[in-house]
């Protein structure tokens, strides 16, 4: 039987933690990625040819919901129309699970979460979905130190078991370990650059010319710079919107205080 494991990059995990820090309540959303089956052959003194199968779940992206209980009802029934709106341009086939962040709770699935998970397995094309549970808590009374625990659950015959989680950026990994991780499923620029140069130098798994590889690398750098520009522009827009929201809140608070003052004066007279 193949061993199952979950792999997630430190960037994605940090993004989930950052989302929690900027939210006043619990958070949930969908997980996108890829599920792969790998076959590894090892040679040792006791075994000349030992074949080991691995079932790898690669978490590549997360999409947060704007509110809790968004894509399912109070009894756990999944609404596919709302889920398509949440996914937007992302493919439903890339959904490999969902996540939830709960403050100061035990790291165990609730009955509703189990019901939603089973209904998601029936609704999505991928039956091997996972549930990522993050349970942050405060270690000190002043709130200066926090602890973020996380666990991944999978169900088999309605029995939920935890799956080992490996953070790619942490631990002692060999240099070749990073080569085995796929690019994020939403990296359209990566796909464009690869398709543009793929036929030029990939032939039966071998490289024909180094210059053409460098050309593909230039294309990837261009796509990366374009993506960075878009992110920078969006961050500036978000900062401007936050500043506008802060100004509006101050204006509303000031008007409320003035209105309360007028009401108090009117009551006295």
Secondary structure, DSSP 8 states (H G I E B T S, - for coil): --EEEEEE-HHHHHHHHHHHHT-SS-EEEEEEEEEEEEEEEE--SS-SSEEEEEEEEEEEEEEE-SSTT-SB-TT--B-HHHHHHHHTTS-GGGEEEEEEE-TT--SS--HHHHHHHHHHHHHSS-S--EEEEEEEEESSTTS--EEEEEEEEEEETTEEEEEEEEETTSS---GGGGGGS---TT-HHHHHHHHHHHHHHEETTEES-HHHHHHHHHHHHHHHHHHHHHHHHHHHHHHHHHHHHHHHHHHHHHHHHHHHHHHHHHHH-
